Each structure stands twice: as C-alpha cells, then as structure tokens.
C-alpha cells in the first residue's frame, strides 16, 4: 500500500499529538500518585528532617499555625545574601508543614510599610532588621496554637543557620506543650542572698537567679532530700558539698528515670563560706572550698579531681590585687572566647564571652558507656595547678612561677549523653530511712539516654564575673558584660526539652564556601606574612646598624650621614625594594592560581554539559543507524 506525502504528514502530526497527550497524562498521574514525595540530593541532607523533628511533629495533637514574616522588597535592598537564606528558611518551613500530616498550617506574610501586617509583626515581637533606619525589614516566625498561646523567633540570623531546624522544632514543641518548665534548684551557696551583718539585712539574690525566675518555675530543694518529685523537669545542682547518701541516691535515681541535670562543681569556690570566723580570718582562707559529686560522676563516665585548678597563660584576665597597685594577669581567672566554646552545640553556639575563676578540669573516664562532649575548653597554653596554691594568695603573679603549659586543651564544661548505670547497683544505701511519699522501685540502669551538663566552676554564677548592677530610680538594673547568664539559661532551656528536641543538633549550613580558593588564599597569606616579617627584621637590623654607626661618630650632633651609614641605608633600600617585589609576585601568583581555577570551573560548567548531550546524541544516532542496517539486511 502506497502512503502519500500528505498521509505521512498527518501521521507525524498525530504521533506528536499522541506524545503530548501521553506526556500530560504522565505528569497528572505523577502529581497525584507522587504527591508529598521528595528527593534530597544535597550533600549534607539539608532538606531531610532529623528523627527528632519527625518525633516532635508526630506528637502534635492540635493544629499549630506558623506565620512566616518576610519583607521581600526591603530584603532586596539589604544584602544579596539574605534572599538565598530566606529561600532556605521558606523551603524548610514548607517541608515541616508537608510532614506534619496537616497539623501545621503555614502562611507567608510580606508586611508592607504602614500596613496592618507590619503592625501585627511588631506587636508579635518580631525584630526589624533594617540597617541605618528607613523601611522596616522583618524576617521572623510567629507561631500560635488553639489556646491562644504564642511563640516567636524574632529574627532568623544567618550565624544561627545550622540551628534552624532546632529553633523551629523548639517553637513547635513550646506551642504543643505550653506548660512552664520546673527547675529544681539544690545549692549550698547563698544564691538567694546572704545575711549582711553590717546592715542587718538580707543581701540581693544573684542576678543569674533573678534571670532564671523570669524564664522557669524554680523550686528550691534542700540538701537532705530523699527523693525528687516527678514534676521536676531539670535538676540544677550547685556546689554539692558533703551531701548525705540519701540525697546522692535521690539524684542517682532521678537520672535513672530519665531526668536531666545541670551540675556545677568547683575545686575552689569563692562564695563558699566554709571555715568563716570573724575572729580568725585565716581560718576561711585555709578551709576546703571544693565540691564533688562522687560517686555519681564516676558512674556517669566523668573524671574530676577537686584538688586541681586549670591555669591558662593565654586566657588569664588582668586583675588588681590592691586599689593602688597595677593590674596583674591572673592565670586562674579566665576569659573564654568563641574559640574556647563548642560551636556545634546549641548551648554555646551563639555566645561570645564567658568568664570563669579557679575552674576545675573534666575528662572522660576510661571504659565509660557515655559520650563526653566538651562545651567550654581552655587554650593550649594551660596546665593544672594545685587548688591549695590559691589559699590566702596575695599576689596572682606568683602563679606563673614554674608554670609550664602542657599543650593540652582542658575541658571546663561538658555534655554527657548515653546510657548510664546506677552508682548504687545493690539499691538504696544501707541504714537509710525509707523515702517520704510513695516508694519508688530501684532502677539499676537508665530508662532513657542520660543528658547531663557538668560545669567545673561555680564562680561563673556570681555577679562580679559577668554582670554589673546599679540602682536607677529605685530599681535594680543589671548590665551583662559576659554571657555567663545566657549559658545557664541556654543549658536549662535545652535540657528541659523533650528527648526528641535534645537529639536535634546543628546541621550543616546552606552556603558552601569555595574551599579550594580559601586554601589558596591561606597559603598566599602565609607567604605574604613571612615576607612582611622578613622585611621588618631587615628594617630593625638596619636601624640598629645606623644607631651603632652614629654612636661611634665623634660629631654625634651632625645630621650628615657618614659613608658607612649611607652604604647601610642604600643596602636596606635595595633589600626593601626586593622584598616588596617578592610580595607583589606572591600576590600575583595567588591571582593567577585563582583565575586558573575559575577558568576550569567555567569549562566544566559550560562545556561539559553540552558535550555530554552531544555524546549521548551521537550514541543514540549510531544505535539507530545500526538497527536500520540490521533491518535492511534481514529477509
């Protein structure tokens, strides 16, 4: 049968139409059948929710409303880096809503200037990020629940990008369980204010305690307790000193039942009043001011020696021994900075400065089943010091006598996680009265992974270490100069969360640096610095040589240079020109290496993809020709 030209044309058009209909059908079926399915191909799984977040979402019993405020127009005027991060936040919130089974209702709001949306954003507590005044710029999240509860992320900060998942999951959990956290406080120090015999009145409570009372429900526990109530979410133990066995057992069983603890111990607490005697000032100075929580620390996998204090030449702060004397570096009072904190833990990630004094040393215990993660660390210019050297010490400079840094970074605070066994495997200590209230069964092993934060310093809680207070219009005003209070609040806030929330750690950031380029720049910077140092040494040697020649002259008052001085100055000028030339060549070499790398990236991005398509097309064409040839050869 002969097929005409017009028939072939219609057959071709009909085939294309059939393919188009088939394509649309496949798209529609995939939209229906694959709805909600996502494939995360990013290297660090940025768009994959952690198991902890999935557990928080699965526990939602009532709907939660999330209002994502983002000022698009204002963002375009702020910084080019804001838009990519805003897209990252938006996509993550959409993923949260998609995985919640309809329990999270997400709405994005673009608050225009002088609009009701802008008024609602400000009323909700969102922070305007506009720089230098002008149009308000909002980039935050407001969440509400069915009981009119509200929780807010005032502003998404780029430096907290790795904690985006934690911050959002925490907000959702706060709305799902709005009950205020109960903190049980057991302290042997006068945190609530000590009696002042000079005035006959009680002193003010510590600033850190006032801060915690605004955030949590504090319940004071006496050191002679024999059990801890079940409604206590986190136990905060400060300077446990000579605790009775029944109190130690109560703390032990609290951890076995899944309770979380924030523990402060100290080898030499400045606020410990042990041995205080007005008639004998030396008695207090020579008394033992250390604290310990043996045998619980050993059971939790922590080594701690209450007779050792960490000294640090690099981090030591300057103090005044007397009002008239000059400041002296005290290697036992340390100013920790960002490099001395764990940037991956939510407790310390956003902190800048923490001050500690006569802090102890923590270390993982051999054979422990728990995981030991340092939160606060010394520098490598540190070494242990006997705590007895601080007794009745009058000159802090004497601590540097014979001090030899070990090159080790010592842990001052650490997070302990994992399964733990009871320090009392045989049950409650003998000769102890039964616990008041209903008896609880003894637990030899923890029912849930432990989560404990141990800090080997109590002085960091005292006002003089982190805050200045003054009276203003009859009210007590506090101004913090360090993040000690923030550290305590962050630790309690994190420990008070559910086990699902605590399991969420920092994720990788969305922005990925050009690691190869940064490595090239670091190498060039090292070479440039070496050349600069060499040039500075040459300059110093030349100045010394000129001074030496000048001192040997008989007419020292003359301003004319001698032939030897002129020759030395000429030599230095020549050497300086040579060094500057090498500096320029080093910088030019860096530019050449970066440009070469840039050219290769352009070739890969521009040429490789079309080349791959061309090769694939050539292979397909070759296969078709081969099939036609085989078909023509067949009978």
Secondary structure, 3 states (H helix, E strand, C coil): CCCCHHHHHHHHHHHHHHHHHHHHHHHHHHHHHCCCCCCCCCCCCCCCCCHHHHHHHHCCCCCEEEEEEECHHHHHHHCHHHHHHHHHHHHHHHHHHHCCCCCEEEEEECCCCCCHHHHHHHHHCCCECCCCCCCCCEEEEEEECCCCCEEEECCCCHHHHHHHHHHHHHHHHHHHCCCCCEEEEEECCCCCCCEECCCCEECCCCHHHHHHHHHCEEEECCCCCCCCCCCCCEEEEECCCCCCHHHHHHHHHHHHCCCEEEEECCCCCCCCCCCCCCCCHHHHHHCCCCCCCCCHHHHCCEEECCCEEEEECCCEEEECCCCCCCCEEEEEEEEECHHHECCCCCCCCCCCCEEEECCCCEEECCCCCCEEEEEEECCCCEEEEEHHHHCCCCCHHHHHCCCCCCCCCCEEEEEEEECCECCCCCCCCCCCCCCCCCCCCCCCECCCCEEEEEECCCHHHCHHHCEEEEEECCEEEEEECCCHHHHHHHHHHHHCCCHHHHCCCCCCCCCCCCHHHHHHHHHHHHHHHHHHHHHHHHHHHHHHHHHHHHHCCCCCCCCCCCHHHHHHHHHHHHHHHHHHHHHHHHHHHHHHHHHHHHHHHHHHHHHHHHHHHHHHHHHHHHHHHHHHHHHHHCC
